[in-house]
């Protein structure tokens, strides 16, 4: 018989899975739809980066609604509904300016979903320590993996327009999961009053700032991958279904890391994981620029488990270990903004580079991983010189 804790973990996993179905279609195949509309590589880079720029600006204000009477449940429902209303309008659009405007509106609907689900999940983990965040978040990755494959076949059979149709229908899953899983509750007024009495939150340690920047620039190194990998692989002769498998290979490896290292959050500083992730980004994107064949491309995609997943888990662990108790929410917000900013810059830049240099755009991402690696060496030295720093954050 399934225990209550395990049953809750399954329900929270379903919430994550419902939302990642949309990402499984959007991330690999939305650039192909943009290409079908005759947008230039530079403009594709701008459009793909636009939701990232919206995240920089809108994530904190929108997520603050979850702390007020609006509540996280209503926030998630409004976000999914906004996507259902805006995506169909893209099917009627051919002008680049109209597409850009609609993508901005869609991004407002997307921006709160993943962090909102994480807020629900981490609140549950705090309330029930037996829950494993890695398994919960891994459910989203499994959903992403399955969708990659199915969407690849759909695009190959029906063409790029099926991408928009799917994205218009998928948010219904998120609405259903939110209604079933997320409680209709808001923070009690006493909690807000207590936060006011504590005054201004403490400053984030300098070592944490360096670590967050290192994690952000390492994640930013994925900008060219997200914007142009599918387009580049297709130009190299790979079918849409194979492209789906490429993306799925990275997600399978990512899932393994979440399953085996998901409990690292709260049990260490995560520094070593970020060092490994940043070094992997340098190797991965340098090798991609040499136009590797089928087998090597699969190998490089499995390195997503390091360049993305290890970096993500390490950064979450570091936030828990190094951020002061009264400033953890702010630290999470700072990291989200830094990561979105790094991703936006790298994605826009990748459009310009790809138009001029093709596959060398991936090599242009390697210095971001190298910057993260160097910053982490500084972090390690600072932590050795201040052995109590990790404990100060709880």
N, C-alpha and C positions, 0 to 999 in steps of 0.2 A: 504494500500500500504506500502511496506517495505521501511523504510528510508534508505538513502545512508549509514549511520553509521551502521545500523543493517545489511545491505547487505554486507558491508566490514567485519563485525564480522563473518557472516556466511562463507564467503570465507576463512578467516583466520582459522576458525574452521575446514573447510574441509582440509586445509593443515595439521593441527595437526592430524586429523583423519586418513588421508592417511598413515602417518608414523607410527601411533600407531597400525595399523593392523599388521604390522610385529612384533612388540613387543608382541602383544597378542598371537602370535604363538610361538615366540622364548622363552620368559621368562618361561612359564609353561611347555612347551613340548620339548624344545631342550635337557634338561637333560635326558629325556626318550629316545631320539634318541641316545645320548651318551651311555646310559646303554645298548641299543640294540647292540652296537658295542663292548660289553664286556669290557668296561673300568671300572676300579676299582673305588670305591667311592672317594678315594683320588685323582685320576687322573681326575674324573669328577669335583671335586672341583677346581682343577687347571685350567681346560679348561673353566669352567663357570666364573672363576675369570679373565681369560686372557683378555677379552674385557674391564674389569674394569681397569686393569693395562695399557692397551693401552690408555684409556681415561686419565689416570694420565699424560702420556707422550705426547700424540698427540693432545689433545683438544685445548690447547692454540695456538700452531703453526698453526693448521688447521683453527681455527676460526679467526686468524689474517689475513688470506687470504680474509675474508669478508670485512676487512677495507681497502684493497688495490684494485688494478685494476681488480683482479680476481672476486670479488663480491660474495655476498651470494647466488645469483641465480645459478651461475656456480658451486659453492661449493656444493650446495644441489644436483644439477643434477649429478655431478661427484660421489657423495657419493652413490646415489641410483644406478647408473650404475655399480659402483664397486661391490655392493652386487649382482646384477643380474649376473655378470660374475663369482664371486667366489663361491656362494652357490652351483651351479650345480657340481662343482668339488668335493664337499664333498660327493656327491652321489657315486662317483667313488673311495672313500677312505675307507680303512679298517685299515690301520696302525696308531697307536696312534700318532706317530711323524708327519705324514702327516696331520692328523686331527688338531693337535695343530697349525701347520704352516698355514693351511687354515683358521682356526678360527681367527688367528691374522690378516690375510688379510681382512677377513670379518669385523672384528672390526674396521679397518681403515675406511671402508665404512660406518659403523654405527655411528662412534664417533661424527661426525659433524651434524647429522640430527636433533636430538632433540634440542640441543642448537642453531642450525641454525634457526630452526622454531621459537624458543623463541625469537631470535634476530629480526626476521621479525615481530613477533607479538608485542613485546614490543616497537619496533620502531613505529609501527602503533598506539599503545596506546598513546605514547608520542605525536604523531602528531594529533591524534583525541581523546581527553580526554573522550569522551562519550563511548568509547569502554570499555568492561568489560573483563579483562584478564582471570578472573575465568571462564567465559562462553567459551572463546576461548580454553583455556587449558582443560576445561571439555569435549569438543568435542573429544579430544584425548582419554580421559578416557572412554567415551561412546564407541568409536571404539574398544578400548582394551577389554571392557566388552563383546561386541557382538562376537568378534573374539575368546575370551576364550571359549565360549559355542560351537561355530561352530567347532573350532579346536578339542575340546574334542570329539565330535562325529566323526570327520574325523579320528582321531588317533585310536579311538575304532573300527572303521569299516575297515580302510585300513592299520593300523599299523604305526609304528614310521617313516618309510621312507617318508610318506606324509608330514612330518614336513619340510624336506629339499626342497621338490618340491614346497610347498607353499611359503617358504622363498625366493626361486629363482624367483617366479612370482610376488610377492606382490610389490617389488620396482617399478614396472611399474605404480602403483597408485601414488607413491610419485613423480615420474617424471611428470606425467600428472598434478598433483596438483601444483607442483612448476612452471611449464610452464604457468599455468592458473592464479596463484595468485601472485607469487613473481615478482616484477618489475625488469627489467634488468637495474639496476642502481648501481653505485659505489659512495663512498664518494668523494666529490669534493676536489681538491688539497688544497683549502684554509683552509678546516677543519684540514687537517694534519699539515699545516703550523702553524695554531693557537695552536695546541697541542704542537708543538715543542717550540713555544715561551713561553708557560707557564712553561716549565722546568719540573723537576722531580715532580711526583704527591706526595701529602702529605701522611704521614704514616697513616696506619689504626689504629684507637684507640684500646688500649689494651682490652677494654670491648668487642669490636667487634670481636677480635681474639678469645676470650673465647667463645663468642656466636656461632661463626662459627664452632669451634671445637665441641661444644655441639650438634649443628645440625648435623654435619658430623658423629659423633659416634652414634647418635640415628639412622640415616639412615643406618649406617653400621650394626646395629643390625639385619637388614633384610637379611644378607648374607646367613644364613642357610635356611631361608624360600625360597629364590630364587633358591638355589641349590638343596635342598633335600625335600622340602615339597611335591612335586608331587610324588617323589619316595617313600617317607614314607607313604603317603596316599594310594598309590597303594599296598604297602606291607601290609597295615592294612586292605585291602579288599575292598577299594572303587574303583568303576569303573572309567574309563577315563572320561566319561561324567559327573560324580559327581565331579571329580577333576576340570573340567572346571567350574562347578557351584561354587565350593569353591573359585577359583580365581575371578570369576565374582562377588561374594558377596562382596569381599573386594573392588572391583572397583566401585560397585554401591554406597557403603558408601563413598568412595573417591570422587565420582562425587558430592554427596550432599554437602560435605564440600567445594569443589571448587565453586559450585553454590552459596552457602550462605555466604562464607567468602572470595570469590575471590577479592572483593574490599578492603580487609584489607591491601593489598599492597599499600603503599603510605599514609595510614591513621593512622598509629601507629607503635610501635616498634616491635610488634609480639612476645614479650617475653613470654607472658602468653600462647600463642599457642605452643611454643616449650616446655615449662614446662609440659603442658598437654600431648604432643606427646611423650616426653621421659618417663614420668610415665606410659603411656599406653604401651610402648614397654616392660617395665619391667613386667607388668601384663600379657600381651599377650604371650610373649615367655616363661615365666615361666609356664603358664598354658598348652601350647602346649606340653611340655615335659611329661605331665601326660597321653598322648594318649587319649584325649577326644573323645567322640562319635560324631555321625553325627551332632546333633543339636548344641552342644557346639563348634564344629569346625567351623560351620557357624558363630556363635557369635564372636569367636576369629578372624575370617577373616574380619568381619565388623569393627573390631578395627584398620584395616588398615587406616580408615578415620582419626584416631588420630596419630598412630605411624608414618605413612608416610605423609598423606595429611596435617594435622595440623602443623607438623614439617616443611614441605616444605613451606607452605604459611607463617608461622611465620618467617622462615629464610629469605624469599624474602622481607617481610615487614621490617625486621631488617636491611637488607642490604640497603634498601631505606632510612631508618630513621637515621642510624648511620654512614654509610660510607660517607666520604667527597665527595663533588660533582665531583671533578677531579679524584677520585679513585674508582668510583663505578664499572667500568668494571674490574679493577684489583681485587676488593673485590669479585666480582662474580666468577672470575677465581680461586682465592684462595679457595673459598668454593667448587667449582667443584673438584679441586684437592684433597682437604681434604676428601670430601665425597667419591670420587673414591678410595682413599687410604684406608680409613676405611672399605669400602665394599670389597676391594680386600683381605685385611688381614683376615677379618671375614669369607669370602667365602672359602679361602684356608684352614683356620683353621677348618672350619666346615666339610670339607672333611675328615680331619684326625680324628676329634672327632666322626663323624657319623660312621666311619668304626669300631671304638672301643666301642662306647657307644650308638649308635642308636638314639632314640628320645631325649636323654639328650642333644643332640647338640643344641636344641632350648633353653634350660635353660642356656646354655653357652653364649647365645646372650644377656640375660637379664642384665648382668653387664655393657654392653655398654650403654643400656638405662639408667641405674642407674648413670653411669658416666656423661651422658648428663644432667640428672636431677640435680646432685650436682653442675655441672658447671653453670647451669642456676640460682641456688640459689646464687652463687657468683656474677653472672651478675646482678641479681636484687639488691643485696647489693651495688654493685659498682654504678649502676644507681641512687639509692637513695642517695648515697653520692655525686654524681655529677649530679644534676638535669638538667644541661644544655647540657649533653652529647648527648641526642637524637636530640636536635635541631641543634647541630653543623654539623650534616650530612645533613641538609636540610629537 
